[in-house]
Amino acid sequence: MQTQQHPSTGDRLGRDDNEVHAAVRFAVLAAVAGVALLIVAAQWDSTCKGAMSIDTVACGAPQLTILAFGAPLILLAAGIWAFVRTYRVWRDHGVWWAWQGAGWFLMILMFVTLTMGAPIAAPILAR
């Protein structure tokens, strides 16, 4: 036989809560921003080959390094924010697990974009 918990305790699993919607929305928007920057970086890097490689203003070391590591930094900051939000919602006895899931999703995506973005800056950093 299951015991009923008071509505103010527990994690309110199964109840409609705005925290779940907010966490999903935040994770999706942060992931789209990070992946979009990675796509822009890859496109930008592809123009720095051949005859276009003489353009040091657009294809210099600082520009390519920022482009290569911009997406992982966006996702790292978003993941840290999601974990901070996890603690705050947990402290207020809200539905915290959605924010924790968003944080882990963003951290994993950060590592994926880091491995994909590193080749963009590798020739520059190897100099």
C-alpha positions in Angstrom: 0.0 0.0 0.0 1.4 3.4 -1.0 1.3 6.4 1.3 0.2 9.7 0.0 2.7 12.6 0.5 1.6 16.0 1.4 1.5 18.2 -1.8 4.2 20.5 -0.5 6.8 17.7 -0.2 8.3 15.4 -2.7 9.1 16.3 -6.3 5.5 16.4 -7.6 6.2 13.8 -10.2 3.4 13.5 -12.7 2.0 16.9 -12.1 2.0 19.7 -14.6 4.8 22.1 -13.7 6.3 25.1 -15.5 9.8 24.1 -14.5 9.8 21.1 -16.8 8.7 23.3 -19.7 11.3 26.0 -18.8 14.1 23.4 -18.6 13.3 21.8 -21.9 12.9 25.2 -23.6 16.2 26.4 -22.1 18.1 23.3 -23.2 16.8 23.4 -26.7 17.5 27.1 -27.2 21.0 26.7 -25.8 21.7 23.6 -27.9 20.5 25.4 -31.0 22.7 28.4 -30.3 25.7 26.3 -29.7 25.2 24.1 -32.7 24.5 27.1 -34.9 27.7 28.7 -33.9 29.6 25.5 -34.7 28.0 25.3 -38.1 29.0 29.0 -38.8 32.5 28.2 -37.6 32.8 25.2 -40.0 31.5 27.3 -42.9 33.8 30.1 -42.0 36.8 27.7 -41.8 36.0 26.2 -45.2 36.4 29.7 -46.7 39.9 29.9 -45.3 41.4 27.3 -47.6 43.2 27.9 -50.9 43.0 31.4 -52.4 41.0 32.8 -49.5 43.6 31.8 -46.9 45.5 35.0 -47.4 42.7 37.0 -45.7 44.3 37.3 -42.2 41.5 39.5 -41.0 38.8 36.8 -41.4 41.1 33.7 -41.1 43.5 34.8 -38.4 44.3 32.8 -35.3 42.1 34.8 -32.9 39.0 34.6 -35.2 39.3 30.8 -35.8 40.1 30.1 -32.2 37.0 32.0 -31.0 34.9 30.3 -33.6 36.2 26.9 -32.7 35.7 27.2 -29.0 32.7 29.5 -29.0 30.1 26.8 -29.2 31.6 24.7 -26.4 31.8 27.8 -24.2 28.1 28.7 -24.8 27.1 25.1 -24.0 29.4 25.0 -20.9 27.9 28.3 -19.6 24.4 27.0 -20.3 25.1 23.7 -18.6 26.5 25.4 -15.5 23.4 27.7 -15.4 21.1 24.6 -15.6 22.9 23.0 -12.6 22.6 26.2 -10.6 18.9 26.3 -11.5 18.7 22.7 -10.4 19.9 23.6 -7.0 17.6 26.6 -6.7 14.5 24.6 -7.7 15.5 21.7 -5.4 15.9 24.1 -2.5 12.4 25.5 -3.2 11.0 21.9 -3.3 10.2 22.1 -7.0 10.6 19.7 -9.9 14.4 19.8 -10.1 15.1 16.7 -12.2 14.2 18.5 -15.4 16.9 21.1 -14.9 19.5 18.4 -14.0 18.7 16.6 -17.1 19.0 19.8 -19.1 22.4 20.4 -17.5 23.7 16.9 -18.3 22.4 17.1 -21.9 24.2 20.5 -22.4 27.4 19.2 -20.9 27.4 16.1 -23.2 26.7 18.4 -26.2 29.5 20.6 -25.0 32.0 17.7 -25.2 30.7 16.7 -28.6 31.0 20.3 -30.0 34.5 20.5 -28.4 35.7 17.5 -30.4 34.1 18.8 -33.6 35.4 22.3 -33.2 38.9 21.5 -32.2 40.0 20.6 -35.8 39.1 24.1 -36.8 41.6 25.7 -34.4 44.2 22.8 -34.6 46.2 24.2 -37.5 46.3 27.6 -35.8 47.2 26.3 -32.4 49.9 24.1 -33.9 51.9 27.0 -35.2 
